[in-house]
Amino acid sequence: MIKSSTLKLALLQTVLHWESVEENLKMVEQKAELLPEDLDLVVLPEMFSTGFTMNPSKVAEENSGEAVSRLIELSIENDFAICGSFVAKENGNYFNRFFWINEGKLEYTYDKRHLFRMAEENKVYSQGVADVRIKFKGWNIMPRVCYDLRFPVWSRSSDVDLQIYVANWPAARVAAWDKLLLARAIENQCYIIGVNRIGEDGNGIPYCGHSIAIDAKGDPISKTGNESEEWIFSSLDLDSLNEFRKKFPVALDADQFDIIP
């Protein structure tokens, strides 16, 4: 794969159709028609095809299901990578699964480790145990899902260039979302992407977006506090990131943590 110092991203902040895979796929496909031609990566919200449902038996798909298959086609047609999470089933278990699609295939998956017990996600989904690093155009990328954001040790790294958080993070706690994304950028000296939905889900819970791109100093590089339905565009530069780390090498003094699954 050709390396690239610059990544051009499009983040989809949108309303999701409750427990309707087909409606959400059509929505993404239609919105993709508005995208420019030179994108590297499209990022969708958590459970983009269903909303944050606790009824996985109604909507879960295998990796070869309709959601992934249609996004593979979209990726090929537009020549970009695309990621997000969906409700997956495997060996009789359900997972909140981050997916990474590129070059006509599902290249990586990451199953959400921290399940949101306040919504009883831990009772209906299985916990992910494996960490994942995505290699893309010379970038080292860490995938994370929503509630993972609250656990800094799980996301601690000195060699990750970009962390991606996809979410259905309710409006009632959006102040925590804003602050924790900034913290993850500063403490790991890496770019952060946070993509959150808007609108109201099938349980009447409201979401207000605040999707954002943040640089390694903790400075937003896209608009802040955005609550509208739209594509949010951002450009990330690996050379400038590496130069900042070289000048201010915080990682050399970092504590070491052993994560035991």
Rosetta blueprint (number, residue, H / E / L):
1 M L
2 I L
3 K L
4 S L
5 S L
6 T E
7 L E
8 K E
9 L E
10 A E
11 L E
12 L E
13 Q E
14 T L
15 V E
16 L L
17 H L
18 W L
19 E L
20 S L
21 V H
22 E H
23 E H
24 N H
25 L H
26 K H
27 M H
28 V H
29 E H
30 Q H
31 K H
32 A H
33 E L
34 L L
35 L L
36 P L
37 E L
38 D L
39 L L
40 D L
41 L E
42 V E
43 V E
44 L L
45 P L
46 E L
47 M L
48 F L
49 S L
50 T L
51 G L
52 F L
53 T L
54 M L
55 N L
56 P H
57 S H
58 K H
59 V H
60 A L
61 E E
62 E L
63 N L
64 S L
65 G L
66 E H
67 A H
68 V H
69 S H
70 R H
71 L H
72 I H
73 E H
74 L H
75 S H
76 I H
77 E H
78 N H
79 D L
80 F L
81 A E
82 I E
83 C E
84 G E
85 S E
86 F E
87 V E
88 A E
89 K E
90 E E
91 N L
92 G L
93 N E
94 Y E
95 F E
96 N E
97 R E
98 F E
99 F E
100 W E
101 I E
102 N E
103 E L
104 G L
105 K E
106 L E
107 E E
108 Y E
109 T E
110 Y E
111 D E
112 K L
113 R L
114 H L
115 L L
116 F L
117 R H
118 M H
119 A H
120 E L
121 E H
122 N H
123 K H
124 V H
125 Y L
126 S L
127 Q L
128 G L
129 V L
130 A L
131 D L
132 V L
133 R L
134 I E
135 K E
136 F E
137 K L
138 G L
139 W E
140 N E
141 I E
142 M E
143 P E
144 R E
145 V E
146 C H
147 Y H
148 D H
149 L H
150 R H
151 F L
152 P L
153 V L
154 W L
155 S L
156 R L
157 S L
158 S L
159 D L
160 V L
161 D L
162 L E
163 Q E
164 I E
165 Y E
166 V E
167 A E
168 N L
169 W L
170 P E
171 A H
172 A H
173 R H
174 V H
175 A H
176 A H
177 W H
178 D H
179 K H
180 L H
181 L H
182 L H
183 A H
184 R H
185 A H
186 I H
187 E H
188 N H
189 Q L
190 C L
191 Y E
192 I E
193 I E
194 G E
195 V E
196 N E
197 R L
198 I E
199 G E
200 E E
201 D L
202 G L
203 N L
204 G L
205 I L
206 P E
207 Y E
208 C E
209 G L
210 H L
211 S L
212 I E
213 A E
214 I E
215 D L
216 A L
217 K L
218 G L
219 D L
220 P E
221 I L
222 S L
223 K L
224 T L
225 G L
226 N L
227 E L
228 S L
229 E L
230 E E
231 W E
232 I E
233 F E
234 S E
235 S E
236 L E
237 D E
238 L H
239 D H
240 S H
241 L H
242 N H
243 E H
244 F H
245 R H
246 K H
247 K H
248 F L
249 P L
250 V H
251 A H
252 L H
253 D H
254 A L
255 D L
256 Q L
257 F L
258 D L
259 I L
260 I L
261 P L
